[in-house]
Amino acid sequence: MTPRGTSRKISDEIRRQIRGGDLQPGQHLPSELQLAEKYGVSRGTIRSALSILSAEGVVQVVPGVGRKVAGENPDAEPIAAYARIARELEGRLLAGEFSAGSVLPSEAQLRAQYGVSRNTIRRAYNVLRESHLIRVDHGVGAVVLDRPEGR
């Protein structure tokens, strides 16, 4: 069981990171799961800490994305987690990190890396599939397709 006041201590720590410039206005916070692992507490405790910050106007909830530091960063654009993951994987594909016929990291590996749900990874794979960069084979995973030159 988490000691009383833990969510308050975590919200104080995140507030210090914001005031100290470690977290910038408009920057997305790590996921609840990532924060829970970082602080060694339950997601419920993290939700309580983030609720304190939301009530104070320090962080904002972005539906379908997560939470971000209140304020605007002109360079930041709101982007759903699945779209961000798809963009990163596409960049790795186009950079030649994965050759045609190779298998991308598994759903489980990507879930652990990004701290998101299985459905979020599947939505990212779907974006890549619709772009004709991969196919998803049952029991195998996401397989890289041959790409035309210049793409």
C-alpha positions in Angstrom: 0.0 0.0 0.0 1.2 3.5 -0.9 1.8 5.8 2.1 -0.5 8.7 2.5 0.6 11.8 0.7 2.5 10.0 -2.0 0.4 11.5 -4.8 1.0 14.9 -3.4 4.7 14.3 -3.3 4.7 13.1 -6.9 2.6 16.1 -8.0 5.2 18.3 -6.2 8.0 16.6 -8.1 6.4 17.0 -11.5 5.6 20.7 -10.7 9.3 21.2 -9.8 10.3 19.6 -13.2 8.0 22.1 -14.9 9.2 25.1 -13.0 12.8 24.0 -13.5 12.3 23.8 -17.3 12.8 20.0 -17.5 9.2 19.9 -18.9 8.3 22.7 -21.3 4.8 24.2 -22.0 3.0 22.0 -24.5 5.3 19.0 -23.9 3.5 15.7 -23.3 4.0 14.0 -20.0 5.0 10.4 -19.9 2.1 7.9 -19.8 0.5 6.9 -16.5 2.2 3.5 -16.8 5.7 5.1 -17.3 5.2 7.4 -14.4 3.9 4.6 -12.2 7.0 2.6 -13.0 9.3 5.6 -12.5 7.9 6.3 -9.0 7.2 2.7 -8.0 3.5 3.3 -7.4 0.1 2.3 -8.8 -1.5 4.0 -11.7 -4.2 5.2 -9.3 -1.6 7.1 -7.3 -0.3 8.7 -10.5 -3.9 9.6 -11.6 -4.3 11.3 -8.2 -1.1 13.2 -8.6 -2.0 14.3 -12.2 -5.5 15.3 -11.0 -4.0 17.6 -8.5 -1.9 19.2 -11.3 -4.9 19.4 -13.6 -7.0 21.1 -11.0 -4.3 23.6 -10.5 -4.1 24.2 -14.2 -0.5 23.1 -14.4 -1.2 20.2 -16.8 -4.0 19.7 -19.4 -5.7 16.5 -20.5 -5.6 16.0 -24.3 -8.3 13.5 -25.3 -6.8 10.4 -27.0 -3.3 11.6 -26.4 -2.6 11.9 -22.7 -1.6 14.9 -20.6 0.7 17.9 -21.4 2.2 20.8 -19.6 -0.2 23.7 -19.7 0.7 26.6 -22.0 1.7 26.7 -25.6 4.8 25.6 -27.3 4.7 26.9 -30.9 6.8 24.0 -32.1 4.6 21.4 -30.6 1.7 19.9 -32.4 -0.9 17.7 -30.7 -0.5 14.1 -32.0 -2.1 10.9 -30.8 0.3 8.3 -29.5 -0.5 5.8 -32.3 0.3 8.5 -34.9 3.6 9.4 -33.2 4.6 5.8 -33.0 3.6 5.2 -36.7 5.7 8.3 -37.7 8.7 7.1 -35.8 8.5 3.5 -37.2 8.0 4.9 -40.7 11.1 7.0 -40.3 13.1 3.9 -39.2 11.7 2.0 -42.2 12.5 4.7 -44.7 16.0 5.1 -43.2 16.6 1.4 -44.1 16.8 0.1 -40.5 14.5 -2.8 -41.5 14.9 -4.6 -44.8 12.1 -6.0 -46.9 10.8 -9.2 -45.4 12.1 -8.5 -42.0 9.7 -8.3 -39.0 9.2 -5.1 -37.0 9.5 -5.3 -33.2 6.6 -7.2 -31.6 3.5 -5.5 -30.1 4.8 -6.5 -26.7 8.2 -4.9 -27.3 6.6 -1.7 -28.7 4.1 -1.6 -25.8 7.0 -1.8 -23.3 9.0 0.8 -25.2 6.3 3.4 -25.5 4.2 2.6 -22.5 0.9 2.3 -24.5 -1.8 -0.3 -25.0 -1.9 -3.1 -27.5 -4.6 -1.2 -29.4 -2.4 1.8 -29.7 0.3 -0.3 -31.3 -2.2 -1.9 -33.6 -3.5 1.5 -34.8 0.1 2.5 -35.5 0.6 -0.7 -37.5 -2.6 0.0 -39.4 -1.3 3.4 -40.4 1.8 1.7 -41.8 -0.3 -1.0 -43.5 -2.5 1.6 -45.2 0.7 3.3 -46.4 1.8 0.0 -48.0 4.9 -0.2 -45.9 4.0 -3.3 -44.0 1.7 -6.3 -43.9 0.5 -7.9 -40.7 0.7 -11.7 -40.8 -1.1 -13.6 -38.0 1.4 -15.5 -35.9 4.3 -13.7 -37.4 3.8 -9.9 -36.9 4.4 -6.8 -39.0 6.4 -7.7 -42.0 8.2 -5.0 -44.0 7.1 -4.8 -47.7 9.3 -4.0 -50.7 9.2 -0.2 -51.4 9.4 1.5 -54.8 12.5 3.5 -55.4 12.4 7.1 -54.1 10.1 6.2 -51.2 
